[in-house]
Every structure is written in structure tokens, then in C-alpha cells.
Amino acid sequence: MVSTSIRPASRPLNAWLYLGVPAVAATLLILLELTSLDMDLAKLFYDPVAGGFIGRHSYFLETVLHDRAKQVVIAFSVLAILGFVGSFFIARLMPFKRELGCLVLSLGLATSFVTPMKAVTAVQCPWSLEQFGGHETYSELLSPRPATEKPGRCWPGGHAATGFTLFALFFVLRDRRPRLARAAFVFAFTLGSVFSIGRMMQGAHFFSHNVWTAVFCWLICLGAYYWTLYRPMSSAEPQTLTEPVNA
């Protein structure tokens, strides 16, 4: 029988995997600044004859994949908040209070960090650059920004964060439903990637902007999980079964 009333002990966290992969990704992103990969990928979606990026005025990319999809994730976040509040009063939700709290914390932090960082870094969007019909000068992430009356607001990727913030589901489900947690990871990674490609097609972000966003969202969700849910099993504590064991 599956137990859901007792919060199970956590499986050990593999630091080489959970922190090592993001660290390697961040290192590669810094080295990427020495190449023209960002610009080359952006050019794939730019058509000077048509007068801009191929997805700039796409109804599907702007209205469906951007506006409506963001609204769905916001609605999910509101439900998570209501669930967390309800876990203080509703008996069926009480055993999941910490999980719901972790989910709300992760969703909040993984989306709210974007706007301040955009303001601080002032990175220009591709569609604003001279190479793509705009008036602004390109600069690498770690380089000084050229003087301008319109500072950029394009790093990290806001819409990518809307998808990658759902890494929170992986961590919330990790201890109780490992297989479902893996499915949640694939879903969050896929959704964030789709959102990222859509915005690249519109000229809103470079490739590296979105990968940086994925790294930040992963680390934020990992931190929230570690401080609110992670409970290593002691040597004298039997592991609680949270899923049926296959014969």
C-alpha cells in the first residue's frame, strides 16, 4: 500500500549531478561569449527581406505560446498558493504542507529574480541590435554596456523562466513519487525549451539568455528543496515506501 501521510526520508543528493552540471553549463556559457554562436543562431531566425525576425508578428508565438501559456502557469501558481493556504485547514492537504510550501517558494523565487536582473544587466534584445535592423550596439554579457537612452531588458529570459520554474515540480515530487518526478523534470525542461525557442524566433532573446535562465531556475528550485524538504535518512530509520515496488 502506498503511504502518503508520512513524509518519507529523502534520497541522497548527488552534488556532482545537481550542482556539477549547472556549474559546467555556466562555464560553457561564459566561454560561449568568445564565440559568435549566439549571433549565428539568431541569424537563422532573421529575414532581412521580410523586414525582421520570422516570428516577430506570429499570432501563435505571441498570443498562444507567450501570453496564454504564461497565464496558464500563473493560474497554476495561484492554485499552488491556495493549496498551501488550504494545507493549514484541510485535513487531506495537511500531510503535503511542506511540499506545497516548497512549490510556492520555488515558483515565486524562480520568476521574481528575472526582472531585477534584467534591470541590473541592461542586456539588449536581438531585435534592438544594429545587426537585426535596430539601433543598439551589441555587447557581451560581461562587457560594459555602450551608452544608450534605452537600456536593454533581455537577460535573463523571462518567458523561459515561466517554463523552467516548473523544475519545482521535480523536487516537490522527488521523495514521494520518484518516477512522476522524472516525468515532471522532462515536462519542465521541454516546456522551458519550447518557450525559449519561440522567443528566439521572435528576436527577443539569444540562445545563451535562455540557458542561463534554466541554470538559475534549477539552482533556485534546488535550494528551496534543500532548505524546506530535504531530509536525509538516518542509519536507524527504515525507508518509507512511496510507490509500489515492481515485481
LUMDOGU-435922 format. One record per residue (C-alpha): residue in three letters; x negated, z negated, y; residue number from 1. Coordinates in steps of 0.5 Angstrom, whole numbers, plus 500, padded with zeros to 3 digits. Example, Ala and Ser with C-alpha at 12.3 -4.5 7.8 and 13.67 -1.06 7.14 Angstrom:
BEGIN
+------+-----+-----+-----+-----+
| rest |  c1 |  c3 |  c2 |  nr |
+------+-----+-----+-----+-----+
|  ALA | 475 | 484 | 491 |   1 |
|  SER | 473 | 486 | 498 |   2 |
+------+-----+-----+-----+-----+
END
This chain:
BEGIN
+------+-----+-----+-----+-----+
| rest |  c1 |  c3 |  c2 |  nr |
+------+-----+-----+-----+-----+
|  MET | 500 | 500 | 500 |   1 |
|  VAL | 497 | 502 | 507 |   2 |
|  SER | 496 | 496 | 512 |   3 |
|  THR | 498 | 497 | 519 |   4 |
|  SER | 499 | 489 | 521 |   5 |
|  ILE | 492 | 487 | 520 |   6 |
|  ARG | 486 | 491 | 525 |   7 |
|  PRO | 481 | 493 | 520 |   8 |
|  ALA | 474 | 492 | 521 |   9 |
|  SER | 470 | 498 | 524 |  10 |
|  ARG | 465 | 503 | 520 |  11 |
|  PRO | 458 | 502 | 523 |  12 |
|  LEU | 457 | 507 | 529 |  13 |
|  ASN | 451 | 512 | 528 |  14 |
|  ALA | 447 | 511 | 534 |  15 |
|  TRP | 444 | 518 | 532 |  16 |
|  LEU | 450 | 522 | 532 |  17 |
|  TYR | 455 | 518 | 537 |  18 |
|  LEU | 449 | 518 | 542 |  19 |
|  GLY | 444 | 522 | 540 |  20 |
|  VAL | 448 | 529 | 540 |  21 |
|  PRO | 450 | 528 | 547 |  22 |
|  ALA | 443 | 526 | 549 |  23 |
|  VAL | 441 | 532 | 546 |  24 |
|  ALA | 446 | 536 | 550 |  25 |
|  ALA | 445 | 533 | 556 |  26 |
|  THR | 437 | 535 | 555 |  27 |
|  LEU | 439 | 542 | 554 |  28 |
|  LEU | 444 | 543 | 560 |  29 |
|  ILE | 438 | 540 | 564 |  30 |
|  LEU | 434 | 546 | 561 |  31 |
|  LEU | 439 | 551 | 562 |  32 |
|  GLU | 438 | 550 | 569 |  33 |
|  LEU | 432 | 554 | 568 |  34 |
|  THR | 435 | 560 | 566 |  35 |
|  SER | 441 | 565 | 568 |  36 |
|  LEU | 446 | 563 | 562 |  37 |
|  ASP | 451 | 560 | 567 |  38 |
|  MET | 451 | 566 | 571 |  39 |
|  ASP | 450 | 571 | 566 |  40 |
|  LEU | 457 | 568 | 562 |  41 |
|  ALA | 460 | 568 | 569 |  42 |
|  LYS | 459 | 576 | 570 |  43 |
|  LEU | 463 | 577 | 563 |  44 |
|  PHE | 469 | 575 | 567 |  45 |
|  TYR | 468 | 578 | 573 |  46 |
|  ASP | 470 | 585 | 575 |  47 |
|  PRO | 468 | 588 | 582 |  48 |
|  VAL | 472 | 594 | 581 |  49 |
|  ALA | 478 | 590 | 581 |  50 |
|  GLY | 476 | 585 | 586 |  51 |
|  GLY | 475 | 579 | 583 |  52 |
|  PHE | 475 | 574 | 576 |  53 |
|  ILE | 479 | 577 | 571 |  54 |
|  GLY | 483 | 571 | 570 |  55 |
|  ARG | 484 | 569 | 577 |  56 |
|  HIS | 491 | 571 | 578 |  57 |
|  SER | 493 | 570 | 571 |  58 |
|  TYR | 500 | 567 | 570 |  59 |
|  PHE | 498 | 565 | 563 |  60 |
|  LEU | 492 | 562 | 565 |  61 |
|  GLU | 494 | 559 | 572 |  62 |
|  THR | 501 | 557 | 570 |  63 |
|  VAL | 501 | 555 | 563 |  64 |
|  LEU | 494 | 554 | 561 |  65 |
|  HIS | 493 | 550 | 567 |  66 |
|  ASP | 499 | 547 | 571 |  67 |
|  ARG | 504 | 546 | 565 |  68 |
|  ALA | 498 | 544 | 560 |  69 |
|  LYS | 496 | 539 | 565 |  70 |
|  GLN | 503 | 536 | 566 |  71 |
|  VAL | 503 | 535 | 558 |  72 |
|  VAL | 497 | 531 | 558 |  73 |
|  ILE | 499 | 527 | 564 |  74 |
|  ALA | 506 | 526 | 560 |  75 |
|  PHE | 502 | 523 | 554 |  76 |
|  SER | 498 | 519 | 558 |  77 |
|  VAL | 505 | 516 | 561 |  78 |
|  LEU | 507 | 515 | 554 |  79 |
|  ALA | 501 | 511 | 552 |  80 |
|  ILE | 502 | 506 | 558 |  81 |
|  LEU | 509 | 505 | 557 |  82 |
|  GLY | 507 | 504 | 549 |  83 |
|  PHE | 501 | 499 | 552 |  84 |
|  VAL | 506 | 495 | 556 |  85 |
|  GLY | 511 | 495 | 550 |  86 |
|  SER | 506 | 492 | 546 |  87 |
|  PHE | 507 | 486 | 549 |  88 |
|  PHE | 514 | 485 | 548 |  89 |
|  ILE | 516 | 490 | 542 |  90 |
|  ALA | 514 | 487 | 535 |  91 |
|  ARG | 513 | 494 | 532 |  92 |
|  LEU | 508 | 495 | 537 |  93 |
|  MET | 504 | 488 | 538 |  94 |
|  PRO | 499 | 490 | 532 |  95 |
|  PHE | 497 | 496 | 536 |  96 |
|  LYS | 496 | 493 | 543 |  97 |
|  ARG | 488 | 493 | 543 |  98 |
|  GLU | 489 | 501 | 540 |  99 |
|  LEU | 494 | 502 | 546 | 100 |
|  GLY | 490 | 499 | 551 | 101 |
|  CYS | 483 | 502 | 549 | 102 |
|  LEU | 487 | 509 | 549 | 103 |
|  VAL | 490 | 508 | 556 | 104 |
|  LEU | 483 | 505 | 559 | 105 |
|  SER | 480 | 511 | 556 | 106 |
|  LEU | 485 | 516 | 559 | 107 |
|  GLY | 484 | 513 | 565 | 108 |
|  LEU | 477 | 513 | 566 | 109 |
|  ALA | 475 | 520 | 563 | 110 |
|  THR | 480 | 523 | 568 | 111 |
|  SER | 479 | 519 | 574 | 112 |
|  PHE | 471 | 520 | 574 | 113 |
|  VAL | 472 | 527 | 576 | 114 |
|  THR | 474 | 527 | 583 | 115 |
|  PRO | 469 | 522 | 586 | 116 |
|  MET | 463 | 526 | 582 | 117 |
|  LYS | 466 | 533 | 585 | 118 |
|  ALA | 465 | 530 | 592 | 119 |
|  VAL | 458 | 527 | 591 | 120 |
|  THR | 455 | 533 | 588 | 121 |
|  ALA | 458 | 538 | 592 | 122 |
|  VAL | 457 | 544 | 587 | 123 |
|  GLN | 460 | 551 | 589 | 124 |
|  CYS | 465 | 554 | 584 | 125 |
|  PRO | 463 | 561 | 582 | 126 |
|  TRP | 469 | 564 | 586 | 127 |
|  SER | 466 | 562 | 592 | 128 |
|  LEU | 459 | 565 | 591 | 129 |
|  GLU | 456 | 571 | 594 | 130 |
|  GLN | 455 | 574 | 587 | 131 |
|  PHE | 462 | 574 | 586 | 132 |
|  GLY | 465 | 576 | 593 | 133 |
|  GLY | 465 | 569 | 596 | 134 |
|  HIS | 460 | 567 | 602 | 135 |
|  GLU | 457 | 561 | 599 | 136 |
|  THR | 450 | 560 | 596 | 137 |
|  TYR | 448 | 558 | 589 | 138 |
|  SER | 444 | 552 | 588 | 139 |
|  GLU | 442 | 549 | 581 | 140 |
|  LEU | 445 | 542 | 580 | 141 |
|  LEU | 439 | 538 | 581 | 142 |
|  SER | 437 | 542 | 587 | 143 |
|  PRO | 439 | 541 | 595 | 144 |
|  ARG | 445 | 544 | 597 | 145 |
|  PRO | 445 | 549 | 602 | 146 |
|  ALA | 448 | 548 | 609 | 147 |
|  THR | 456 | 550 | 609 | 148 |
|  GLU | 462 | 548 | 612 | 149 |
|  LYS | 466 | 548 | 606 | 150 |
|  PRO | 462 | 543 | 600 | 151 |
|  GLY | 464 | 545 | 593 | 152 |
|  ARG | 468 | 541 | 589 | 153 |
|  CYS | 467 | 544 | 582 | 154 |
|  TRP | 462 | 539 | 578 | 155 |
|  PRO | 464 | 537 | 573 | 156 |
|  GLY | 470 | 541 | 570 | 157 |
|  GLY | 477 | 537 | 572 | 158 |
|  HIS | 481 | 541 | 567 | 159 |
|  ALA | 476 | 541 | 562 | 160 |
|  ALA | 477 | 533 | 562 | 161 |
|  THR | 484 | 534 | 561 | 162 |
|  GLY | 483 | 536 | 554 | 163 |
|  PHE | 476 | 533 | 553 | 164 |
|  THR | 479 | 526 | 555 | 165 |
|  LEU | 483 | 526 | 548 | 166 |
|  PHE | 477 | 524 | 545 | 167 |
|  ALA | 480 | 518 | 546 | 168 |
|  LEU | 485 | 519 | 540 | 169 |
|  PHE | 479 | 520 | 535 | 170 |
|  PHE | 476 | 513 | 537 | 171 |
|  VAL | 483 | 510 | 537 | 172 |
|  LEU | 485 | 512 | 530 | 173 |
|  ARG | 477 | 511 | 527 | 174 |
|  ASP | 478 | 505 | 524 | 175 |
|  ARG | 486 | 505 | 521 | 176 |
|  ARG | 486 | 513 | 520 | 177 |
|  PRO | 479 | 516 | 519 | 178 |
|  ARG | 482 | 523 | 517 | 179 |
|  LEU | 487 | 523 | 522 | 180 |
|  ALA | 482 | 521 | 527 | 181 |
|  ARG | 477 | 527 | 525 | 182 |
|  ALA | 483 | 532 | 526 | 183 |
|  ALA | 484 | 529 | 533 | 184 |
|  PHE | 477 | 530 | 534 | 185 |
|  VAL | 478 | 537 | 533 | 186 |
|  PHE | 484 | 538 | 537 | 187 |
|  ALA | 481 | 535 | 543 | 188 |
|  PHE | 475 | 539 | 542 | 189 |
|  THR | 479 | 545 | 541 | 190 |
|  LEU | 483 | 544 | 547 | 191 |
|  GLY | 478 | 542 | 552 | 192 |
|  SER | 474 | 548 | 550 | 193 |
|  VAL | 480 | 553 | 551 | 194 |
|  PHE | 482 | 550 | 558 | 195 |
|  SER | 474 | 551 | 559 | 196 |
|  ILE | 474 | 558 | 557 | 197 |
|  GLY | 481 | 559 | 561 | 198 |
|  ARG | 478 | 556 | 568 | 199 |
|  MET | 471 | 560 | 567 | 200 |
|  MET | 475 | 567 | 566 | 201 |
|  GLN | 478 | 565 | 573 | 202 |
|  GLY | 472 | 563 | 576 | 203 |
|  ALA | 473 | 556 | 577 | 204 |
|  HIS | 467 | 553 | 573 | 205 |
|  PHE | 461 | 555 | 570 | 206 |
|  PHE | 459 | 554 | 562 | 207 |
|  SER | 455 | 548 | 564 | 208 |
|  HIS | 460 | 545 | 568 | 209 |
|  ASN | 465 | 544 | 562 | 210 |
|  VAL | 459 | 542 | 557 | 211 |
|  TRP | 457 | 536 | 562 | 212 |
|  THR | 465 | 534 | 562 | 213 |
|  ALA | 465 | 534 | 555 | 214 |
|  VAL | 459 | 530 | 554 | 215 |
|  PHE | 462 | 525 | 560 | 216 |
|  CYS | 468 | 524 | 557 | 217 |
|  TRP | 465 | 523 | 550 | 218 |
|  LEU | 461 | 517 | 552 | 219 |
|  ILE | 467 | 514 | 556 | 220 |
|  CYS | 471 | 514 | 550 | 221 |
|  LEU | 466 | 511 | 546 | 222 |
|  GLY | 464 | 506 | 551 | 223 |
|  ALA | 471 | 504 | 551 | 224 |
|  TYR | 472 | 504 | 544 | 225 |
|  TYR | 466 | 500 | 543 | 226 |
|  TRP | 468 | 494 | 548 | 227 |
|  THR | 475 | 494 | 546 | 228 |
|  LEU | 476 | 496 | 539 | 229 |
|  TYR | 469 | 496 | 535 | 230 |
|  ARG | 469 | 490 | 530 | 231 |
|  PRO | 463 | 491 | 525 | 232 |
|  MET | 465 | 488 | 518 | 233 |
|  SER | 461 | 482 | 516 | 234 |
|  SER | 458 | 481 | 510 | 235 |
|  ALA | 463 | 476 | 507 | 236 |
|  GLU | 469 | 480 | 510 | 237 |
|  PRO | 473 | 485 | 505 | 238 |
|  GLN | 474 | 492 | 508 | 239 |
|  THR | 482 | 493 | 509 | 240 |
|  LEU | 484 | 499 | 507 | 241 |
|  THR | 488 | 503 | 512 | 242 |
|  GLU | 489 | 510 | 508 | 243 |
|  PRO | 491 | 511 | 501 | 244 |
|  VAL | 485 | 512 | 496 | 245 |
|  ASN | 485 | 519 | 493 | 246 |
|  ALA | 484 | 518 | 485 | 247 |
+------+-----+-----+-----+-----+
END
